[in-house]
Amino acid sequence: MLVDFERILGRPIPQVSTIEWNTFGIQVHDQHVIGLGLYQQGLTTLPASIGNLTFLQKLDFSWN
């Protein structure tokens, strides 16, 4: 799932402790992605696989 984002971005997404409005990273709990911050990454679309992030609680893709 995250591989699709990393392929689009051309780099890995780092793990972070929290997702704020200006975060680029993922927040993980019990091996599940619970937060995804894609701040200012130049995205124009999101991959369909975002729907597979069933534990996602916080998503921010500001300034894309």
N, C-alpha and C positions, 0 to 999 in steps of 0.2 A: 504494500500500500504506500508506504513512505518512499519506496524506490521510485515510484512514478513521479513524485514531487522532486526527488533528488535528480532524476533524469532531466526533468524540465529545467531545474535550476542549475544543473551542471556541477553540483557540489553537495556534500553531505549536510544534513540538517543536524546541528549540535543539540545535545540534551541540555536542558536548563531546569532550574528549580521552580520557576513560576513563569506564567505567560502574562505579560503586561501589554499595553497598547503598542509598544515599540519593540517587541521581542521578535527575534528570528531564532526559532528553536522548537524542540518538542519537550513536553513534560510527560514523564512516564511514572506509573504507579502499578506495582504488581505485574510488571511486564506488559502493561497496556498503555497505549498512548491516550492520555486524558487531556492534553493541551497541545495546541498547534499554533504557533505564531509565525506568520509569514510576512512580517512588516517590510514594506518597501523592497519587494523582490522583483517587480516588473511583471507580475503575473497578469495575464488577460483572461485566462480560463483556469478552472480547477479540473483535475482528472476525475473521472467517474469513480475511481477507487476510493475517493474520500468517503463515500457511503459505507465503506468497509471498516471505518474507524468507529466501531459501535460503542466504545467507551469514552469517546470524545465529549468533554464537558465544556471546554473553552476553545474557541477558534477566533483568531484575529488575523485578518489579511488587509490591514489598513495600508493606504498609500500604494496600491497596485494599479 
